[in-house]
Amino acid sequence: VVSLGALHVWPEASAAACRLPSCGKVFVALELATGPPPRQSESRSVGMSRWRAVFGCAVSLPLPAGSSEREVLRTALAAGSDEEESDLHLVLLRETAGGAEEVGSGFVNLRAMLRGAADCDPRTIAIVSDTGERIGALAVALRAESCLRAIAAEAGPPQVEG
């Protein structure tokens, strides 16, 4: 479960950041770095208030037994895989008349979280546009250690080094 707090936008950071206050509503989607996009993994939409949006909600990443998402994550947590494959991306989207449009994203590395042997305490992650411009920061907390350990253990002996 990912708890989302406030998004703070830095208007001096980029043109993409400057467009956010006038966009109306924004939301966050969770995506694994590899594999299919997870189902039911979006926050509620919230309005921008000047350079800030407060989500104040939790978003779950469904990983039912036997699902392709769970298999992708189990493989990503294995020690032999690329570290970046275990990134959980938090994608900031804005609502438009034509549908959702990506503004930027940030990430939490799940394998690093397991090495730390603790859930992700509240922290701020940078939100960056696809051109690399820093847009702002999003407050998040992640509660998934026991779930991640169980998924990593499905492959047999622990795959995450301590």
Secondary structure, 3 states (H helix, E strand, C coil): CEEEEEEEECCCCCHHHHHHHHCCEEEEEEEECCCCCCCCCECCCEECECCEEEEEEEECCCCCCCCHHHHHHHHHHCCCCCHHHHEEEEEEEEEECCEEEEEEEEEEEHHHHHHCCCCEEEEEEEEECCCCCEEEEEEEEECCHHHHHHHHHCCCCCCCCC
